[in-house]
Amino acid sequence: MGFGFAGREIGDLYEYTCALRARDPGDRAEIVVLREGERVALPVAPGRR
């Protein structure tokens, strides 16, 4: 897995949008990104759109 959000594997923009919409504004989650070839987990708290 290269990218994840709130414990879900994300394969494309549509999956990310769905996972993001499933959260309430301010809910804390973890996003996993690839940085220089290594997986890095970062805490996030999405806001209102």
All heavy atoms as a GROMACS GRO file, in nm:
protein
  379
    1MET      N    1   0.085  -0.117   0.000
    1MET     CA    2   0.000   0.000   0.000
    1MET      C    3   0.090   0.123   0.000
    1MET      O    4   0.180   0.136   0.079
    1MET     CB    5  -0.090  -0.004   0.124
    1MET     CG    6  -0.172   0.121   0.145
    1MET     SD    7  -0.294   0.100   0.274
    1MET     CE    8  -0.212   0.183   0.408
    2GLY      N    9   0.059   0.217  -0.089
    2GLY     CA   10   0.139   0.337  -0.094
    2GLY      C   11   0.075   0.455  -0.025
    2GLY      O   12   0.141   0.541   0.028
    3PHE      N   13  -0.058   0.458  -0.024
    3PHE     CA   14  -0.128   0.573   0.031
    3PHE      C   15  -0.249   0.523   0.109
    3PHE      O   16  -0.320   0.432   0.065
    3PHE     CB   17  -0.172   0.664  -0.083
    3PHE     CG   18  -0.253   0.783  -0.040
    3PHE    CD1   19  -0.194   0.888   0.027
    3PHE    CD2   20  -0.388   0.789  -0.068
    3PHE    CE1   21  -0.269   0.998   0.066
    3PHE    CE2   22  -0.462   0.899  -0.030
    3PHE     CZ   23  -0.403   1.003   0.037
    4GLY      N   24  -0.273   0.581   0.225
    4GLY     CA   25  -0.387   0.540   0.305
    4GLY      C   26  -0.446   0.656   0.382
    4GLY      O   27  -0.380   0.758   0.405
    5PHE      N   28  -0.573   0.640   0.421
    5PHE     CA   29  -0.640   0.741   0.500
    5PHE      C   30  -0.733   0.672   0.597
    5PHE      O   31  -0.816   0.591   0.557
    5PHE     CB   32  -0.719   0.837   0.410
    5PHE     CG   33  -0.794   0.942   0.487
    5PHE    CD1   34  -0.727   1.049   0.544
    5PHE    CD2   35  -0.930   0.932   0.505
    5PHE    CE1   36  -0.796   1.145   0.616
    5PHE    CE2   37  -1.000   1.028   0.576
    5PHE     CZ   38  -0.933   1.135   0.633
    6ALA      N   39  -0.718   0.702   0.726
    6ALA     CA   40  -0.804   0.648   0.831
    6ALA      C   41  -0.813   0.496   0.826
    6ALA      O   42  -0.920   0.438   0.840
    6ALA     CB   43  -0.943   0.711   0.823
    7GLY      N   44  -0.700   0.432   0.802
    7GLY     CA   45  -0.695   0.286   0.803
    7GLY      C   46  -0.739   0.219   0.674
    7GLY      O   47  -0.743   0.097   0.666
    8ARG      N   48  -0.774   0.298   0.572
    8ARG     CA   49  -0.818   0.242   0.444
    8ARG      C   50  -0.712   0.263   0.338
    8ARG      O   51  -0.651   0.369   0.330
    8ARG     CB   52  -0.946   0.312   0.397
    8ARG     CG   53  -1.064   0.287   0.487
    8ARG     CD   54  -1.185   0.367   0.448
    8ARG     NE   55  -1.227   0.344   0.312
    8ARG     CZ   56  -1.336   0.398   0.259
    8ARG    NH1   57  -1.412   0.480   0.330
    8ARG    NH2   58  -1.370   0.373   0.135
    9GLU      N   59  -0.691   0.161   0.255
    9GLU     CA   60  -0.601   0.176   0.142
    9GLU      C   61  -0.670   0.262   0.038
    9GLU      O   62  -0.788   0.244   0.009
    9GLU     CB   63  -0.566   0.040   0.083
    9GLU     CG   64  -0.469   0.050  -0.031
    9GLU     CD   65  -0.424  -0.085  -0.082
    9GLU    OE1   66  -0.444  -0.185  -0.012
    9GLU    OE2   67  -0.370  -0.089  -0.193
   10ILE      N   68  -0.597   0.356  -0.018
   10ILE     CA   69  -0.651   0.448  -0.117
   10ILE      C   70  -0.578   0.425  -0.249
   10ILE      O   71  -0.457   0.439  -0.256
   10ILE     CB   72  -0.634   0.595  -0.072
   10ILE    CG1   73  -0.698   0.619   0.064
   10ILE    CG2   74  -0.688   0.689  -0.179
   10ILE    CD1   75  -0.847   0.599   0.071
   11GLY      N   76  -0.655   0.391  -0.352
   11GLY     CA   77  -0.595   0.363  -0.482
   11GLY      C   78  -0.607   0.477  -0.582
   11GLY      O   79  -0.530   0.486  -0.677
   12ASP      N   80  -0.707   0.564  -0.561
   12ASP     CA   81  -0.725   0.676  -0.653
   12ASP      C   82  -0.800   0.789  -0.584
   12ASP      O   83  -0.840   0.779  -0.468
   12ASP     CB   84  -0.799   0.632  -0.780
   12ASP     CG   85  -0.935   0.571  -0.753
   12ASP    OD1   86  -1.005   0.615  -0.659
   12ASP    OD2   87  -0.976   0.479  -0.827
   13LEU      N   88  -0.819   0.896  -0.656
   13LEU     CA   89  -0.882   1.015  -0.602
   13LEU      C   90  -1.025   0.988  -0.555
   13LEU      O   91  -1.071   1.042  -0.455
   13LEU     CB   92  -0.881   1.128  -0.706
   13LEU     CG   93  -0.943   1.260  -0.664
   13LEU    CD1   94  -0.868   1.318  -0.544
   13LEU    CD2   95  -0.942   1.357  -0.779
   14TYR      N   96  -1.097   0.902  -0.625
   14TYR     CA   97  -1.235   0.871  -0.589
   14TYR      C   98  -1.243   0.798  -0.456
   14TYR      O   99  -1.331   0.826  -0.375
   14TYR     CB  100  -1.302   0.791  -0.701
   14TYR     CG  101  -1.305   0.868  -0.830
   14TYR    CD1  102  -1.220   0.836  -0.935
   14TYR    CD2  103  -1.391   0.977  -0.847
   14TYR    CE1  104  -1.221   0.908  -1.052
   14TYR    CE2  105  -1.393   1.050  -0.964
   14TYR     CZ  106  -1.307   1.015  -1.068
   14TYR     OH  107  -1.308   1.087  -1.183
   15GLU      N  108  -1.153   0.705  -0.432
   15GLU     CA  109  -1.150   0.634  -0.304
   15GLU      C  110  -1.114   0.730  -0.190
   15GLU      O  111  -1.169   0.722  -0.081
   15GLU     CB  112  -1.049   0.519  -0.308
   15GLU     CG  113  -1.095   0.404  -0.394
   15GLU     CD  114  -0.993   0.292  -0.399
   15GLU    OE1  115  -0.896   0.293  -0.322
   15GLU    OE2  116  -1.012   0.202  -0.482
   16TYR      N  117  -1.023   0.824  -0.217
   16TYR     CA  118  -0.986   0.922  -0.116
   16TYR      C  119  -1.104   1.012  -0.082
   16TYR      O  120  -1.133   1.039   0.034
   16TYR     CB  121  -0.866   1.005  -0.164
   16TYR     CG  122  -0.828   1.116  -0.069
   16TYR    CD1  123  -0.783   1.086   0.059
   16TYR    CD2  124  -0.837   1.248  -0.106
   16TYR    CE1  125  -0.748   1.187   0.148
   16TYR    CE2  126  -0.802   1.350  -0.019
   16TYR     CZ  127  -0.758   1.318   0.108
   16TYR     OH  128  -0.724   1.418   0.195
   17THR      N  129  -1.176   1.058  -0.186
   17THR     CA  130  -1.293   1.142  -0.164
   17THR      C  131  -1.397   1.070  -0.081
   17THR      O  132  -1.455   1.128   0.012
   17THR     CB  133  -1.353   1.186  -0.299
   17THR    OG1  134  -1.253   1.259  -0.373
   17THR    CG2  135  -1.474   1.274  -0.281
   18CYS      N  136  -1.423   0.944  -0.110
   18CYS     CA  137  -1.520   0.865  -0.035
   18CYS      C  138  -1.476   0.850   0.111
   18CYS      O  139  -1.557   0.866   0.203
   18CYS     CB  140  -1.537   0.729  -0.101
   18CYS     SG  141  -1.657   0.622  -0.021
   19ALA      N  142  -1.350   0.819   0.133
   19ALA     CA  143  -1.299   0.802   0.270
   19ALA      C  144  -1.305   0.934   0.347
   19ALA      O  145  -1.340   0.935   0.465
   19ALA     CB  146  -1.155   0.750   0.265
   20LEU      N  147  -1.275   1.043   0.281
   20LEU     CA  148  -1.278   1.174   0.346
   20LEU      C  149  -1.421   1.214   0.382
   20LEU      O  150  -1.447   1.264   0.491
   20LEU     CB  151  -1.216   1.278   0.253
   20LEU     CG  152  -1.187   1.415   0.309
   20LEU    CD1  153  -1.095   1.406   0.430
   20LEU    CD2  154  -1.125   1.503   0.202
   21ARG      N  155  -1.515   1.188   0.294
   21ARG     CA  156  -1.655   1.222   0.321
   21ARG      C  157  -1.715   1.138   0.433
   21ARG      O  158  -1.814   1.177   0.493
   21ARG     CB  159  -1.738   1.206   0.194
   21ARG     CG  160  -1.714   1.316   0.095
   21ARG     CD  161  -1.803   1.304  -0.024
   21ARG     NE  162  -1.782   1.417  -0.112
   21ARG     CZ  163  -1.817   1.420  -0.238
   21ARG    NH1  164  -1.877   1.315  -0.292
   21ARG    NH2  165  -1.794   1.526  -0.311
   22ALA      N  166  -1.657   1.023   0.460
   22ALA     CA  167  -1.708   0.935   0.566
   22ALA      C  168  -1.670   0.988   0.705
   22ALA      O  169  -1.720   0.937   0.805
   22ALA     CB  170  -1.655   0.793   0.548
   23ARG      N  171  -1.584   1.089   0.710
   23ARG     CA  172  -1.540   1.147   0.837
   23ARG      C  173  -1.614   1.278   0.862
   23ARG      O  174  -1.652   1.347   0.769
   23ARG     CB  175  -1.390   1.177   0.833
   23ARG     CG  176  -1.300   1.066   0.786
   23ARG     CD  177  -1.296   0.952   0.879
   23ARG     NE  178  -1.234   0.989   1.005
   23ARG     CZ  179  -1.190   0.902   1.092
   23ARG    NH1  180  -1.199   0.774   1.067
   23ARG    NH2  181  -1.136   0.941   1.205
   24ASP      N  182  -1.633   1.312   0.987
   24ASP     CA  183  -1.690   1.441   1.025
   24ASP      C  184  -1.579   1.544   1.036
   24ASP      O  185  -1.466   1.509   1.072
   24ASP     CB  186  -1.763   1.431   1.159
   24ASP     CG  187  -1.891   1.350   1.151
   24ASP    OD1  188  -1.958   1.356   1.046
   24ASP    OD2  189  -1.923   1.280   1.249
   25PRO      N  190  -1.610   1.672   1.006
   25PRO     CA  191  -1.508   1.777   1.023
   25PRO      C  192  -1.451   1.774   1.165
   25PRO      O  193  -1.524   1.761   1.262
   25PRO     CB  194  -1.586   1.906   0.998
   25PRO     CG  195  -1.699   1.864   0.909
   25PRO     CD  196  -1.736   1.725   0.957
   26GLY      N  197  -1.319   1.782   1.173
   26GLY     CA  198  -1.252   1.781   1.303
   26GLY      C  199  -1.214   1.643   1.355
   26GLY      O  200  -1.136   1.632   1.448
   27ASP      N  201  -1.271   1.535   1.294
   27ASP     CA  202  -1.232   1.399   1.335
   27ASP      C  203  -1.084   1.378   1.305
   27ASP      O  204  -1.038   1.406   1.194
   27ASP     CB  205  -1.311   1.293   1.257
   27ASP     CG  206  -1.449   1.270   1.311
   27ASP    OD1  207  -1.483   1.327   1.417
   27ASP    OD2  208  -1.525   1.195   1.246
   28ARG      N  209  -1.013   1.330   1.402
   28ARG     CA  210  -0.872   1.301   1.379
   28ARG      C  211  -0.859   1.168   1.306
   28ARG      O  212  -0.934   1.075   1.332
   28ARG     CB  213  -0.798   1.296   1.511
   28ARG     CG  214  -0.795   1.430   1.579
   28ARG     CD  215  -0.681   1.439   1.677
   28ARG     NE  216  -0.666   1.574   1.727
   28ARG     CZ  217  -0.592   1.667   1.666
   28ARG    NH1  218  -0.529   1.638   1.557
   28ARG    NH2  219  -0.582   1.788   1.716
   29ALA      N  220  -0.762   1.164   1.216
   29ALA     CA  221  -0.735   1.043   1.139
   29ALA      C  222  -0.586   1.041   1.108
   29ALA      O  223  -0.513   1.134   1.144
   29ALA     CB  224  -0.817   1.041   1.010
   30GLU      N  225  -0.543   0.937   1.043
   30GLU     CA  226  -0.403   0.925   1.004
   30GLU      C  227  -0.398   0.910   0.852
   30GLU      O  228  -0.475   0.834   0.795
   30GLU     CB  229  -0.341   0.803   1.071
   30GLU     CG  230  -0.193   0.791   1.051
   30GLU     CD  231  -0.136   0.676   1.131
   30GLU    OE1  232  -0.147   0.561   1.084
   30GLU    OE2  233  -0.083   0.700   1.240
   31ILE      N  234  -0.310   0.985   0.790
   31ILE     CA  235  -0.290   0.974   0.647
   31ILE      C  236  -0.150   0.914   0.627
   31ILE      O  237  -0.057   0.950   0.699
   31ILE     CB  238  -0.306   1.111   0.578
   31ILE    CG1  239  -0.314   1.092   0.427
   31ILE    CG2  240  -0.199   1.208   0.616
   31ILE    CD1  241  -0.362   1.216   0.355
   32VAL      N  242  -0.139   0.821   0.535
   32VAL     CA  243  -0.011   0.756   0.508
   32VAL      C  244   0.031   0.796   0.366
   32VAL      O  245  -0.046   0.780   0.272
   32VAL     CB  246  -0.021   0.602   0.518
   32VAL    CG1  247   0.111   0.537   0.482
   32VAL    CG2  248  -0.065   0.562   0.659
   33VAL      N  249   0.151   0.851   0.356
   33VAL     CA  250   0.204   0.895   0.227
   33VAL      C  251   0.341   0.832   0.205
   33VAL      O  252   0.404   0.783   0.299
   33VAL     CB  253   0.216   1.049   0.222
   33VAL    CG1  254   0.079   1.114   0.235
   33VAL    CG2  255   0.310   1.101   0.329
   34LEU      N  256   0.385   0.834   0.080
   34LEU     CA  257   0.521   0.790   0.049
   34LEU      C  258   0.608   0.914   0.042
   34LEU      O  259   0.578   1.009  -0.031
   34LEU     CB  260   0.526   0.718  -0.086
   34LEU     CG  261   0.475   0.576  -0.087
   34LEU    CD1  262   0.482   0.520  -0.228
   34LEU    CD2  263   0.554   0.488   0.007
   35ARG      N  264   0.714   0.913   0.119
   35ARG     CA  265   0.808   1.025   0.119
   35ARG      C  266   0.948   0.967   0.103
   35ARG      O  267   0.994   0.895   0.190
   35ARG     CB  268   0.797   1.104   0.249
   35ARG     CG  269   0.873   1.234   0.244
   35ARG     CD  270   0.844   1.320   0.361
   35ARG     NE  271   0.714   1.386   0.343
   35ARG     CZ  272   0.654   1.455   0.437
   35ARG    NH1  273   0.708   1.466   0.556
   35ARG    NH2  274   0.539   1.513   0.413
   36GLU      N  275   1.009   0.998  -0.010
   36GLU     CA  276   1.142   0.946  -0.043
   36GLU      C  277   1.144   0.794  -0.034
   36GLU      O  278   1.237   0.734   0.019
   36GLU     CB  279   1.248   1.010   0.045
   36GLU     CG  280   1.262   1.159   0.024
   36GLU     CD  281   1.372   1.222   0.106
   36GLU    OE1  282   1.453   1.148   0.167
   36GLU    OE2  283   1.379   1.345   0.108
   37GLY      N  284   1.036   0.730  -0.083
   37GLY     CA  285   1.029   0.585  -0.090
   37GLY      C  286   0.988   0.517   0.040
   37GLY      O  287   0.980   0.395   0.044
   38GLU      N  288   0.964   0.591   0.145
   38GLU     CA  289   0.925   0.532   0.272
   38GLU      C  290   0.786   0.579   0.311
   38GLU      O  291   0.747   0.694   0.287
   38GLU     CB  292   1.024   0.572   0.382
   38GLU     CG  293   1.162   0.517   0.356
   38GLU     CD  294   1.241   0.503   0.483
   38GLU    OE1  295   1.182   0.493   0.592
   38GLU    OE2  296   1.364   0.500   0.472
   39ARG      N  297   0.710   0.488   0.373
   39ARG     CA  298   0.576   0.522   0.420
   39ARG      C  299   0.586   0.607   0.546
   39ARG      O  300   0.660   0.573   0.639
   39ARG     CB  301   0.499   0.394   0.453
   39ARG     CG  302   0.461   0.316   0.330
   39ARG     CD  303   0.407   0.177   0.364
   39ARG     NE  304   0.325   0.171   0.484
   39ARG     CZ  305   0.192   0.173   0.486
   39ARG    NH1  306   0.125   0.178   0.375
   39ARG    NH2  307   0.128   0.166   0.599
   40VAL      N  308   0.515   0.718   0.547
   40VAL     CA  309   0.515   0.809   0.661
   40VAL      C  310   0.370   0.831   0.702
   40VAL      O  311   0.286   0.867   0.618
   40VAL     CB  312   0.582   0.944   0.626
   40VAL    CG1  313   0.576   1.040   0.743
   40VAL    CG2  314   0.724   0.923   0.580
   41ALA      N  315   0.338   0.810   0.829
   41ALA     CA  316   0.203   0.833   0.881
   41ALA      C  317   0.197   0.970   0.946
   41ALA      O  318   0.282   1.004   1.028
   41ALA     CB  319   0.167   0.725   0.982
   42LEU      N  320   0.097   1.049   0.908
   42LEU     CA  321   0.082   1.184   0.960
   42LEU      C  322  -0.058   1.203   1.017
   42LEU      O  323  -0.155   1.160   0.956
   42LEU     CB  324   0.103   1.286   0.848
   42LEU     CG  325   0.235   1.276   0.772
   42LEU    CD1  326   0.230   1.359   0.644
   42LEU    CD2  327   0.348   1.323   0.861
   43PRO      N  328  -0.070   1.267   1.132
   43PRO     CA  329  -0.203   1.293   1.187
   43PRO      C  330  -0.269   1.409   1.113
   43PRO      O  331  -0.202   1.507   1.077
   43PRO     CB  332  -0.175   1.331   1.333
   43PRO     CG  333  -0.037   1.386   1.331
   43PRO     CD  334   0.036   1.312   1.221
   44VAL      N  335  -0.399   1.397   1.088
   44VAL     CA  336  -0.475   1.504   1.022
   44VAL      C  337  -0.610   1.519   1.092
   44VAL      O  338  -0.659   1.427   1.157
   44VAL     CB  339  -0.497   1.477   0.873
   44VAL    CG1  340  -0.367   1.477   0.796
   44VAL    CG2  341  -0.572   1.348   0.850
   45ALA      N  342  -0.670   1.636   1.076
   45ALA     CA  343  -0.805   1.662   1.126
   45ALA      C  344  -0.875   1.745   1.018
   45ALA      O  345  -0.864   1.867   1.017
   45ALA     CB  346  -0.803   1.737   1.259
   46PRO      N  347  -0.943   1.678   0.925
   46PRO     CA  348  -1.008   1.751   0.814
   46PRO      C  349  -1.106   1.855   0.866
   46PRO      O  350  -1.173   1.835   0.967
   46PRO     CB  351  -1.082   1.641   0.737
   46PRO     CG  352  -1.010   1.514   0.775
   46PRO     CD  353  -0.963   1.535   0.915
   47GLY      N  354  -1.112   1.967   0.796
   47GLY     CA  355  -1.204   2.074   0.832
   47GLY      C  356  -1.326   2.074   0.742
   47GLY      O  357  -1.345   1.983   0.662
   48ARG      N  358  -1.406   2.175   0.756
   48ARG     CA  359  -1.524   2.190   0.670
   48ARG      C  360  -1.482   2.237   0.532
   48ARG      O  361  -1.384   2.308   0.519
   48ARG     CB  362  -1.620   2.292   0.730
   48ARG     CG  363  -1.685   2.245   0.853
   48ARG     CD  364  -1.801   2.337   0.889
   48ARG     NE  365  -1.850   2.311   1.022
   48ARG     CZ  366  -1.934   2.212   1.053
   48ARG    NH1  367  -1.975   2.130   0.959
   48ARG    NH2  368  -1.974   2.192   1.175
   49ARG      N  369  -1.560   2.202   0.434
   49ARG     CA  370  -1.535   2.246   0.297
   49ARG      C  371  -1.597   2.378   0.271
   49ARG      O  372  -1.696   2.415   0.321
   49ARG     CB  373  -1.597   2.146   0.203
   49ARG     CG  374  -1.498   2.102   0.100
   49ARG     CD  375  -1.561   2.010   0.006
   49ARG     NE  376  -1.523   2.063  -0.125
   49ARG     CZ  377  -1.557   2.010  -0.236
   49ARG    NH1  378  -1.632   1.906  -0.236
   49ARG    NH2  379  -1.518   2.060  -0.347
   0.00000   0.00000   0.00000
